[in-house]
Amino acid sequence: MKIHFDDFPRRQPMWETKMKVRLRSIAFWTIFVVESITQFSTSAVSAADRVEFDRDIRPILSDACFTCHGPDAEQREADLRLDLSADVFAERDPRIVVRGAPDKSELLRRITSKHDYEQMPPPEAVRQLSDRERQLIRTWIAEGAEWSGHWAFQSVQEPSIPMVSEEVRIENPIDRFIQSKLATSPLSPSPTASRETLIRRLTLDLTGLPPTTSEVDAFLADDSPNAYEKVVDRLLASPRYGERMATAWLDAARYSDSNGYQQEKTRTSWPWRDWLVSAINANMPYDQFTIEMLAGDLLPNATRDQQVATGFNRNHMLNGEGGRIAEESRVEYVVDRVETTATVWLGLTLGCARCHDHKYDPLTQNEFYQFYAHFNSIDERGNVDRGGNANPVIDLPNSSQIRRERELLKQITLDEQAVRVATSEENVAAWARSVEQQAGVPVGQKWPAIAGLPEAVMKSLQVPEAKRTRDQRGALREHFQKTNPAVQKAQQKLNQRRAALDRHRKSYLETMVMRDRKEPRKTYRLIRGQWDKPDTSVELSPSTPAILPPLAENSPANRLTLARWLVRKDHPLTARVAVNREWQRFFGQGLVTTTEDFGTQGERPTHPKLLDWLAWQFMENGWSLKRLHRLIVMSATYQQSSEVSPLHLEHDPYNRLLARGPRFRRTAQVIRDQALAVSGLLVEQIGGPPVYPYQPAGVWQEMTLGKITYRQDHGPKLYRRSLYTFWRRSVGPTMLFDTPARQVCSVRPSRTNTPLHALTLLNETAFVEAARVFAERIMAEQSQPSDRLRIAFRRVTSRWPTDAELKTLMEILVTTRNQYQSDPVAANELIAIGEFPLSGQFEPMELSAYTGVMNVIFNLDEAITKE
């Protein structure tokens, strides 16, 4: 059973922190028992509800029946499809479903049969129906067996905003949708979180960094009605916002600074990462954002930035191994783009149709390769042919390089002009006349051989100047250019300038982009998905699944048309998938919990009307992500306290109904960046090449059989935000946990809780160093131990400690001080960790004691958990 750790009571007692205990055993076992005896489902049907096919019946059929009676023709049994109404209600003998007559319906007879030879699912099937599921199917048939399409494939319609009791706090329509569902449960909305909790939650969510003490004080002192709104707008305008929101996109884009596979060559992908941060900060509309990432190179007069944007689909792994087959690798790259694009924008597992028709969703193998055809003509060969990069690439000179290129081009233009002047018709004719005079033979008579003159030149000179042909004039010019000292000097100078320009351009940064071949590749279905087994009997043209709207008529069959198709307002998936993923950012899980799968095997939305309302608003308001984020964080739902009551655990352990604020472990990147920010170590610099912070020795060598050595940075680069840390696919940054390997697209975060996390946060160099620098900073500001601890606690948690908490911190300080006084060697070793220089202002034993306490504060459950 999977245990979730996002629903525990709000704060741990300090004695638990002192013991490094992460979980409260009572809460843990409460959840365990509740989950064991109760299967909570937001789609549970009460006796008074009418059974709905899409909500109640389709999930049963998809899970238990579609494997043999679904879209996959090769695996279909009895020529029966239960995913199509035409088959289910067909006039056949026996009738599968007879509306209003369960006892005349073969479907019900088979699922209730006691005979092994006709029972469905067969007795040997792993998935069997429960009594409740059989009863649901019986009730559905008895009620008339109304059929409806899968919710995700229906176009988005603006739902009406429900009316709810005005006794609850309502900030915007989001709250009305949430409260209308809560009204059907025993739960009530939680009160608003404290102001300290709110500003900390909001600041970390929107910027990935904690609020400063002055920002907290200003918010607490602001008693205006729009005080919270002003904080929201300030944070949305911060350049930190783009850095915070970029991280999830890096996971989705499978971004890495290395290629993967055994050789793991380094690539130059970070210009795309910088474009991403800039685009988010500029609030680029999501439709334009989509178009530029998928097909920016195909836009008319595409800018350099628009070409860089297409690096999104060049972030896949690259196989540079010697024994690889280039075409096989190329096919895998195209497949990866199909799967990534389908996951990010469609929320569909389209990759399941690579080898056969999809077993659960109406997606055929041919449709997979029609989608594949959009990406099949990228001008690539499956090789790693430019260091760690692979064609196509684009040069990215910086401003000084651009200036230097302009200077060289200007000089080359002047040199070319000098060569043209030196080899002008007048100069060549004058030279020819001088040769004639030297020969002393009248034009038209046969000349004696003249040393150094080729025969063609001799013959040309014997022709009167006015009668010479183009070839003859050219022969004279070519010889003149090769032999005349002035011309040679000018030509040599020109050649040197051109060589200098070539050398200069080779110094440019280059990054991989999308660019199509002049001659498109032909696309065929690959038998069983094998790269070398194309079915050449039918050539497939670029297209999209039939279950979705068609591509625009009379449009070129290319990626640009595909990208524009994705962001059409009648597309049923793109806006839903996008707002669901943004909801997940703030609440830890989407309204559709299976963020990557909106198909029939995915979860239904907990609040379908809210999902559609958000999607509708998103499209109607310019596809603005900042507006969407503002709408979410301004809701009373988001601002609720995250404290968990026994009633919450009993009726909604996963917080699907949102009767309380979200509470879950912060990401490893945010936890590290917080420590750097609070300690004063953080170096805020947007963009640029990746950095190499602290890492245990030998990790890269072990993973690469000794071929690659980690070369740690020094100075300010050690303290950049985690976003800029070099990412190697075979072994990601060692100080981060619960992060995907970025070998494939990932859109749903993973959250776990293991002792390795605690060991990292307590012992990793960056955290210990940050604790020491934080201790020095606090000790310099305050002289009294209690004041030091109170200030330190508040800077990390945004609130003052209680008397009991302060007492516990003082006890830890005394214990730690005594420990280091008895072991001065350990004290000196502790404060020597990290490269940031010691101030020399404090006695080592005292500084080491405070360092230990600061480390404890960094590790508080409240410090690393979204409250």
Buried (B, 14 or more C-beta within 10 A) or exposed (E): EEEBBBBBBBBBEBEBBBEEBBBBEEBEEBBEEBBEEEEBEBBEBEEEEEBBBBBBBBBBBBBBBBBBBBBBEEBBEEEBBBBBBEBBBEEEEEBBBBBEEBEBBBBBBBBBEEEEEEBBBEEEBEEEBEEEBBBBBBBBBBBEBEBEBBBBBEEBEEBEBBEBEEEBBBBBBBBBBBBBBBEEEEBEBBEBBBBBBBBBBBBBBBBBBBBBEEBBEBBBEBEEEEBBBEBBEBBBEBEBBBBBBBBBBBBBBBBBBBBBBBBBBBBBBBBBBBBBBBBBBEBBBBBBBBBBBBBBBBBEEBEBBBBBBBBBBBBBBBBBEEEBEBEEBBBBBBBBBBBBBBBBBBBBBBBBBBBBBBBBBBBBBBBBBBBBBBBBBBEBEBBBEBEBBBBBBBBBBEEEBEEBBEEBEEBBEEBBEBBEEBBEEEBBBEBBEEBBEEBEBEBEEEBEEBEEBEEBBBEBBBBEBEEBEEEBBBBBBBBBBEEBEEBEEBBEBBEEBBEBBEEBBEEBBBBBBBBBEEEBBEBBBBEEBEBEEBBEEEEBEBBBBEBBBEBEEEEEBBBBBBBBBBBBBEBBBBBBBBBBBBBBBBBBBBBBBBBBBBBBBBBBBBBBBBBBBBBBBBBEEEBBBBBBBBBBBBBBBBBBBBBBEEEBBBBBBBBBBBBBBBBBBBBBBBBBBBBBBBBBBBBEEBBEBBBBBBBEEEBBEEBBEEEBEBEBBEEEBBBBBBBBBBBBBBBBBBBBBBBBBBBBBBBBBEBEBEEEBBEBBBEBBBBBBBBBBBBBBBBEEBEEBBEBBBBBBBBBBBBEBEEEBBBBBBEBBEEBBEBBEEBEEEBBEBBEBBBBEBEEEBEBBBBBBBBBBBBBBBBBBBBBBBB
